[in-house]
Amino acid sequence: MSGNSEVISLGCRLNISESEQIKAMLAGEDDVVVINSCAVTSEAVRQTRQAIRKARKARPEARLMVTGCAADIERDQLAAMPEVDGLVKNTAKLDPRAWNVPLDAPPFVPSRTRAFVTVQNGCDHACTFCVIPQGRGKSRSQTIPQVLEEVEKHLALGAPEIVLTGVDVTSWGHDLSDNPPLGKLVSAVLDRFPDLPRLRMSSLDGIEIDPQLEELFMGEDRLMPHLHLSLQHGHDMMLKRMKRRHLRADAIALVERLKAKRPEIAIGADLIAGFPTEDAAMHSDNLSIIEALDIVHGHVFPYSPRPDTPAARMPQHSRPLIKQRAAELREAVRSRRNAWMQTLVGQPLSVLAERDGTGYAPNFARVEVPQGTAAGTILTITPNELSEGLLR
């Protein structure tokens, strides 16, 4: 950038992708700091406020702007912070007019080692714990030609892996005229770009994985064997009170079908600890789903009430109990993950090198790469030990 603008991204992969586009739009601007915020939990909002204070301390003369979900959901509170100069609505953050920059299309952002391509934004569901629809609006899909065009640009810049991302990726296509399933989009990307080495999916709602996408997960080598489920809980009553659309048995059946055809597929999942009315037996089922699904990439969220959500009006647990249950879930995931990682010792792995001296195998296992390996290189590594969560 010609100026010294900075974009600080918090939260999801979609925010990371959008932050790169904001950077491109602000390339000619001087002394601007943008906080691209998250509001998925109260902890995410706390981290947003902390990032704002830290940025102001580091850049006292900069114009400090806040966008992202918290800029909508916590608008009044953030606007009242003395460090903040202005807010940009989440739905407007990719509009150059919101930043007072020229209306010309912003320059295309050179990809990272993994290029995030946003295929969908917003959410039409009404999970009782979630505020994201308030910050992201209704589900909107990119068309297949739009997605293919962006993928092509990233590949031309040398991106070795494409990640298809969004707020509710499996709802892609529901708002398009022919209501195509997500599997049709994934097939289109793989067919159009036969030389694409690696295609990865971000978090998916398992109950909405269509048969075509399921078949691709089972048999397409270039679609990475890594499925991260928007699961949330392992007990049916909790899932119903969350207003999720699947049951425990649905998730187990999906994973069993996939692993029967592709045993190496690695399962990740989001899990909420201490949801209102969760009793000890329900928490036990939440713990047991980790083993039942062989969850090796777990994101555990201690429940926190979000404004204007039905769950916030349910009987709440104490913070110490929620933290304790979250710790137990994290320990169960850590134990399962370490056992799985140990089985990869001695196996040759195709690893995509990142910039920090590590890289990721197709199953998203983290692997140390030889010193001096250029970011974006795909190389075969046979690790001989597991140390501190890293294959070496």
N, C-alpha and C positions, 0 to 999 in steps of 0.2 A: 504494500500500500504506500502511496506517496505521502499520506499523512501519518499520524501516529494513533489512529483509531484502534479500538480493541473491542472484541465481542467475547463476553464470558458466558458460557453455556452451562446450564444446569438441567438435570433430569434426563429425559428419554433420548433415544437415538434420532427421533424426528427433530428434536430441538437442535441436535448436533448438525444435522443436515441443513436446517434452516439458518443456523448461525453462520455457516459457511457462505450462504447466499447473502446474508446481511453484510458480512465482511466485504463481499464483492461490491455491493451497492455503495458502501461507505469508503471505497478505495481512495477517493480523492479528498475525503474530509479530514480536517485537522482536529485533534484533541477531542474525540468523542469516545465515550465508553458506553457500551450497551450490555445490560444484564438481560439475557434471555432466560426467563425464570421458569420455575416449576411450582405446581401447587397440589401435586397428587396426594401428599400427606402434610400434616402440620410441621413435620421435620423438614420437608422440602421447602416450605415457606420460611421456616427459621433460617435455613441455609441461604435462601434468597436474600433475606434481610442482612445476614452476615456478609454475603458477597457484596452487597451494595455498600455497606460501611467500609469494608476492606478496600474496595475500588476507590471510594472517595478519599480515603486516607492516602492511598498510593498516588492518586491523580487529582489533587485538590483543585486544579484549574480546569479540568476537563468538563465537558457537558455530559452529564450522566443520565442516560435514558434507560427505562425499564420496559421490556415487552415480555411475551410469553404468557402462560396460563395464569400466573399469580398477578400479572398486570391487569387482568380482567376480574378474577375471583376475589382478590384482595386489593382492589383498586384504591379505595379510600385510605386504607392503612398505609400502603406504599406511597401514595401521593403525599401523605402527611409527613413522610420522612424528610428531614432537612437536607439529606444528601442527594435527593432525587430532583432532577431538573424537569423531567417530563416522562409521560408514559405513552406507549404506542400499543393500541389494541392488538391482541394476538392475531385476530383475523386480518389485520392490515400490515403485519410486519414484513411481508414480502412485496409490498407496494412501495415503489420509490417515492411516491408523494408523501408517505408517512414520515419519511426522513428528510424531506426537502432537498432531494437530489434529482438530477435530470431524469426525465421519463424514459430515456433510452433504455433498452434492455440491459440489465446489469451484466458485466462480463461473466462468462461461465467459470465456475470454480474448479480449479484443478483438484482431482480426487486425492483422497488419502489412499493408504494401501487398500482399504476397503471403502468403496464408494457407496454412500447411502443414497438410494433413489426413492423419493417419496411417491408412492402410488396412490395414496388415499389420505384424507385428513378428516377429522371430526368423528363423531360417534352418535348413532341413533338409539343406543341402548340406555337403560335406566337402572344400572346397578345401584343398589341402595347406599353404597359407601362412597360413590365416585362423583367428583366435581368436574371431571375433564370435559364432559359435554358442554358445561357452562363456559369453559375457556376455549374450546375448539369448535363449537357449533355442530351442525348436522354433518353427516358423512357425505364427503364429496370425493369422487373417483377421478383419477387421471385416465384418459382413454389409452388404449393399447398403442396407437401411434405416438402419443405424447411420451409414454414410458420408453418405448423403443428409441425415440430420438434422444432422450437423456442418457440412456444406457450407451448408445453409440458414441456420444461425446466423451463419456468416461473411458470407454475402451480405447478411443483414439488417443487419449492422454495416458494410456498405459495401465489403467486400473486392472489388477489381476483378479479382484473379487468384487462382485456387485451384491449389495444387500437391499432387498426390497422391504421398505419400511412404511409405517403409517401409524395412526392412532388405533385403528381397529382393522387390521389388514385384511382379515377374512370377510369383511363386509365390502371389499372392493367389488365394484361392478353392479351393486344393488341399485344404484341410482342412474345407471346408464340405460339407454333405450332397449337394448337387447338382453339386459340382466345377465351378463356373462359371469361364470364362476371364476374364482381366482386361479384355478388350474389352467384355464384358457390363457390368462396373462402369462403365467410362468412358462407354459409351453411355447408361447409366442416369443418370449425372450430367448429361450434355449434354441428354438428353431432358427430364429433370425441371426443369432450369433454363435455358430458352431464352434468358434475358436475361443469363446468365453471359458476361462479355466474353472471359475468357481462362482456359483450363485447361491446365496444364503437368504433365508427368510428370517425376518425379525418375529417378535412374539405373535402367536396365532391363537385364535379361539378354536379349540379342538372340535367342538360340536359343529362348527361351520366349515371344516375342511372338506371340500367336495371330493367325489371319487377320482376325478382326473388328477387333482393335486396329490391325493393319497397314493395313487399309482406312481407318480413321479418321485415321491419320497422313497418308495419301495425299490425303484429300479433305475433311476437316473443318477449316474455317478457324479455329474457336474452340479447337481443339487445337493448341497452339503448335508451329511447325515447328522443334523443338529436341529431338533424341534423344541422350541421354547413355548410352552403352553401358558395361556392366560387362565390358570387353573383356580387359584384363590383359596381353595379349601378341599379337604378330603372327607367331609361329612355332608350327607345329603340335606339335612335340615339347615345347616349353615349356608349351603349353596342356594337353597330356596329363599332364605332370609336375605341373602345378598342379591337376589333376583338374577342369578346366573341361569343359563339355559341348558346346562348339562348336569348330570349326576356323576357320582364317583364311578359307577360301573361304566359309564360312557368313556371316561378318560382311560380306564384300565383296558377296555376293549380296543380302543384306538391304538394304544401303545403295543398291545399284544399283536395286533394285526401287522403293524409296521415292523416290529422286531422279528416276527416270524419270517418276513421276507428280507429284512436288512438288519441283521443282529447288531451291527456296529453303530446304529443310530443312537445318539446321545440325547437324553431328555432333560430339558430345563423346565422350570415352572415358577410362577409367582405364587406366593403363599401369604395369607394374612393371618397374623397371630392375634388372639384375644378379641375376636369380633364380638359385638354385643350379644349376650345370652349364651355364648359358648361355654359349655360346662366341661368338666374334666374328661368325660368320655368322648365328647366331640373333639377336644384338643388331641386326645389319643389317636383318633382317626386321622386327624391332620398330620400327626407324626407318622402314622403307618402308611400314608399314601406315598411318602418319600421312598420307602422300600418297595411298595407295590408297583410303582411306576419306574423305579430305579432312577430317581431324580439326582443328577450329578451336577447340574447347573441351577442352583436355587436362588431366587430373590425373595427374601423374607421381609415382610413389611409389618411392623407393629401397628395394629389398628389405631387410627386417630380420627376423631369425629371431624368431618368437614362441613362447612357452612351449608345450611339449607338442603341437607340430605336426609332421607328417611332413617338411615342407621344412626344418625346423631340423636334421634329422638327415642331410640331403644335404650333399655337398661344397660349402663356402661360398666365395664370392669375397671378396677384400679390400675393406675399406670404401672406399679411394681409387678402386678400379676401379668399384665400384657408383656412387659419387658422380659419376665421370666419365661413365658411361653415362647416368645420370639427367640430367646437364647437357646431354648431346647430344640426348636426347629432348625436353627442355624447349625447347631452341633450335629444334629442328625444328617443334615445335608453335607456338612464337612466330612463326617465319617464315611458316608456313602461315596462322596467324591474322591476321597483319598484312596479308598479300596479300588475304585474304578481306575484312577490314574495309575495305581500300582500295576494293574494288568497291562498297561501300555508300555511299561519298561521292557526294552528289548525288541519292541516292534518298530519297523520302519514307518515313519509318519511323513506325509507331505505337509510342509510347514510354510505358511506365508509370513515372511519376516515383517515385523513392525519397526518403529523407529527407536524402541527402547531396549533393544537387545533380546527381545523375545518375539515369539510369533504364535500363530494359531494353526493347529491341525484342522482337518475337515470337521471333526467332531467337537471343535472349539476347545480342545485341551490346550493349555498354555505350555509352550516349549521354549527353552533357551536356545538361541541361535548362535553360531560362531561369531566371535568378535569381528567387526568390520563388514558383516553382511549388509548389503544395501536394502533399505526398506522397499517392500514390494517384490522382493525375490521369493520365488517358490523353490524350496529345496527339500531333499529327503534327509531326515534326521532319525537316527535310531538312539533314543535316550537310554542311558544305562543306570539312571537313578531318579528317584523322586525326592525333592528337597524343598521344604517351605512352599508346598503347593505348586512347584514348577518342575516339569520334566527336564532333566539336564543331560 
